[in-house]
Amino acid sequence: MSQQESYDITISSVTGTKTIQFRLRRRLLMLIGALVAAVLLALLFGLISLGRLTHQAAQGRALRAENAEYRRQLVRLGELEDRIRLLDQARRDLLRVAGVELPAEEETESASGIDALAAASTTYRQAAPDSLTSESELTEIQDHIRRLPLEGPITRRFGRIRGAGIYHTGIDVAADTGADILAPGEGVVSFVGHDETFGQVLVVSHTAQLETMYGHASKILVRIGDSVALGQPIAEVGNTGRSSAPHLHFEVHWRGKAIDPAVVLERYRPVAESVETS
């Protein structure tokens, strides 16, 4: 029994006054059916792939947020270790003043403790300009950090806080609440959250090795995963966390270590000249 080679199709209006007739070959109908099936399959695979990419992107953002939180916790642990060393050293000094003889092992620990206190915290070590591996590293950092995130007087610089036994791992820039904090270079937002010390915190990853952190914000204007451009407002100055007045706490992290932002921004004379000894 032979198959029909073509089909006659008639389309009539409701009133029957107009009629359209045309003939479609069987092979053409099969081709149209195959094309429709291919398009539907492509759409199905596209939706599946989009779902997988969306899931992977969400997992990546969650991991970046988790890593940033771990880093903040490590900073606090390092600061606590410094405080414990200071208190222990003060205890030994008081015992010596009182004429109490310390055991030999404590005397040895005391000598090594003084050296430890001269170093930076466990997590972030102080990085003066000459502590970078090479001049090319500083140049690479400056290629990505190309401006100040906020104009204003520097009220505290990078370095050990006298009498506290901890490092101030950034610079503080005073400004009015609500002043715009601008991205110093292109990057991707890797952390947004709240910290007991720094209040509302934002971290931007500029490269795999370079990050900047912004603390005490009153408002965060971006979300994790957002791309930011040079000069883009990313947050607003605030007084959140442990802060006595509105200001920005700004840090630069290179290979997991805090480095002096004033060194990175040495081309900006106002930073170098306005930093006060804390």
C-alpha positions in Angstrom: 0.0 0.0 0.0 1.7 3.2 -1.2 2.1 6.2 1.2 0.5 9.5 0.3 3.2 11.8 -1.2 1.4 15.1 -0.5 -1.4 16.6 1.4 -4.0 19.1 0.3 -4.8 21.7 3.0 -7.8 23.9 2.8 -8.4 26.9 5.1 -11.8 28.6 5.0 -13.1 31.6 6.8 -15.9 31.3 9.3 -18.4 32.8 6.8 -17.1 30.6 4.0 -16.5 33.6 1.7 -12.7 33.1 1.5 -10.9 29.8 1.0 -7.2 29.2 0.8 -5.9 25.9 -0.6 -2.3 24.7 -0.8 -0.5 21.4 -1.0 2.4 20.2 1.2 4.6 17.4 0.3 5.0 14.6 2.9 8.8 15.1 3.0 8.5 18.8 3.7 6.1 18.0 6.6 8.6 15.5 8.0 11.4 18.1 7.7 9.3 20.7 9.5 8.5 18.2 12.2 12.2 17.3 12.6 13.2 21.0 12.9 10.5 21.7 15.5 11.7 18.7 17.5 15.3 19.8 17.2 14.4 23.3 18.5 12.5 21.9 21.4 15.4 19.6 22.3 17.9 22.5 22.1 15.6 24.6 24.4 15.4 21.8 26.8 19.2 21.2 26.9 19.7 25.0 27.2 17.4 25.2 30.2 19.1 22.3 31.9 22.6 23.9 31.3 21.3 27.2 32.6 20.1 25.6 35.7 23.4 23.9 36.3 25.3 27.1 35.7 23.0 29.0 38.1 23.5 26.3 40.8 27.3 26.4 40.3 27.3 30.2 40.5 25.3 30.0 43.8 27.7 27.5 45.2 30.7 29.6 44.2 29.2 32.7 45.9 28.5 30.7 49.1 32.0 29.3 49.2 33.5 32.8 48.7 31.3 34.2 51.5 32.3 31.2 53.7 36.1 31.8 53.0 35.8 35.5 53.7 34.1 34.7 57.1 36.8 32.2 58.0 39.4 34.9 57.1 37.7 37.4 59.5 37.6 34.8 62.2 41.3 34.1 61.7 42.0 37.8 62.1 40.2 37.9 65.4 42.0 34.8 66.6 45.3 36.4 65.7 44.4 39.6 67.6 43.4 37.5 70.6 46.7 35.6 70.5 48.5 39.0 70.6 46.5 40.1 73.6 47.1 36.9 75.4 50.8 37.3 74.8 50.8 40.8 76.2 48.8 39.8 79.3 51.2 36.9 79.9 54.2 39.2 79.5 52.6 41.7 81.9 52.1 38.9 84.4 55.8 37.9 84.2 56.9 41.5 84.6 54.7 41.9 87.7 56.1 38.7 89.2 59.7 39.9 88.6 58.9 43.3 90.2 57.4 41.5 93.2 60.6 39.5 93.5 59.1 36.2 92.5 61.6 34.0 90.7 60.1 32.5 87.4 60.8 28.9 86.4 63.5 28.5 83.8 61.0 27.4 81.1 59.0 30.6 81.7 62.1 32.7 81.4 62.8 31.1 78.0 59.2 31.7 76.9 59.3 35.3 78.1 62.4 36.0 75.9 60.8 34.4 72.9 57.5 36.2 73.6 59.1 39.6 73.3 60.3 38.6 69.8 56.8 37.3 69.0 55.2 40.6 70.0 57.6 42.4 67.8 56.1 40.4 64.9 52.7 40.9 63.4 49.6 38.9 64.3 49.3 35.3 63.3 47.0 35.9 60.4 48.3 39.2 58.9 51.9 40.2 59.3 52.9 43.8 58.9 54.1 44.4 55.3 56.3 47.4 54.9 57.3 48.4 51.3 60.5 46.4 51.4 58.7 43.3 52.6 57.1 42.7 49.3 58.9 40.1 47.2 59.7 42.5 44.4 59.0 45.9 43.1 57.0 44.3 40.3 54.5 43.0 42.9 53.9 46.5 44.2 53.5 47.7 40.6 51.0 44.9 39.9 49.0 45.9 43.0 49.0 49.5 41.9 47.7 48.5 38.5 44.5 47.3 40.1 44.2 49.8 43.0 44.2 53.1 41.2 42.4 55.5 43.5 41.4 56.3 47.0 38.0 54.8 47.9 37.2 57.9 50.0 38.6 61.4 50.3 39.1 62.7 53.8 41.6 63.0 56.7 43.4 59.8 57.7 42.8 59.4 61.5 44.7 56.1 62.0 47.4 54.5 59.9 48.5 50.9 59.3 50.7 49.3 62.0 50.8 48.2 65.6 48.6 50.1 68.0 50.7 51.3 70.9 49.6 49.8 74.2 47.1 47.4 72.7 49.5 44.7 71.3 47.5 44.4 68.1 47.9 45.6 64.5 45.7 48.0 62.8 45.6 46.2 59.5 44.4 49.2 57.4 43.9 52.9 57.4 40.9 54.9 58.8 39.5 57.7 56.7 37.1 60.1 58.4 33.9 61.3 56.6 30.3 62.1 57.2 27.8 59.3 57.5 26.4 58.4 54.1 29.4 59.6 52.1 30.0 57.4 49.0 32.8 54.8 49.2 34.1 54.2 45.7 35.7 51.1 44.2 39.5 51.8 43.8 39.6 49.4 40.9 37.7 46.8 38.9 36.8 43.6 40.8 34.1 41.2 42.0 32.3 41.4 45.4 33.3 38.3 47.3 31.9 39.1 50.8 29.1 41.2 52.3 28.2 40.8 55.9 28.4 41.9 59.5 31.5 41.7 61.7 31.6 42.4 65.5 34.6 44.7 65.1 34.1 46.2 61.7 30.3 46.4 61.5 28.9 46.2 58.0 31.8 44.8 55.9 32.4 44.6 52.2 35.2 42.7 50.4 36.1 43.1 46.8 38.4 40.6 45.0 40.4 42.3 42.3 42.5 39.3 41.4 43.0 35.8 42.8 45.7 37.3 45.1 44.4 40.8 45.7 41.5 41.9 47.8 40.3 45.2 49.4 38.1 45.4 52.5 35.8 48.2 53.7 34.5 48.3 57.2 32.0 50.3 59.4 29.7 51.0 56.5 26.2 52.3 57.1 24.9 50.8 53.9 26.2 48.3 51.3 25.2 49.1 47.7 26.3 45.9 46.0 25.8 42.1 46.5 28.1 39.1 46.5 29.0 38.2 42.9 28.5 41.7 41.5 31.2 43.1 39.2 32.3 46.6 40.2 34.0 49.3 38.1 36.7 51.9 39.0 35.0 54.7 40.8 31.6 53.0 41.3 29.9 53.7 44.6 29.9 50.4 46.5 29.0 51.4 50.1 28.3 54.4 52.3 30.3 55.6 55.3 28.9 54.7 58.7 29.7 54.1 62.3 28.8 50.4 62.7 30.7 47.9 64.7 33.3 49.1 67.2 33.6 52.7 66.1 33.5 56.0 67.9 32.8 58.2 64.9 31.8 57.8 61.2 34.8 56.6 59.1 35.9 54.1 56.6 38.3 51.3 57.7 40.1 50.4 54.4 42.4 47.3 54.0 44.5 45.9 51.1 45.2 42.2 51.2 47.9 40.7 49.0 48.3 36.9 49.0 46.3 36.7 52.3 48.4 39.3 54.0 47.4 42.8 55.0 49.7 45.5 53.5 49.9 49.2 54.1 47.3 51.0 51.8 49.5 54.1 52.1 52.3 52.2 50.4 50.0 51.0 47.6 48.6 54.6 47.2 52.0 56.3 47.6 51.4 58.1 44.3 48.5 60.0 46.2 50.3 62.6 48.2 47.3 63.4 50.5 47.5 59.8 52.0 51.2 59.9 52.8 51.0 63.5 54.2 47.8 63.2 56.3 48.5 59.9 58.1 48.9 60.5 61.8 50.8 58.4 64.2 48.3 56.3 66.2 
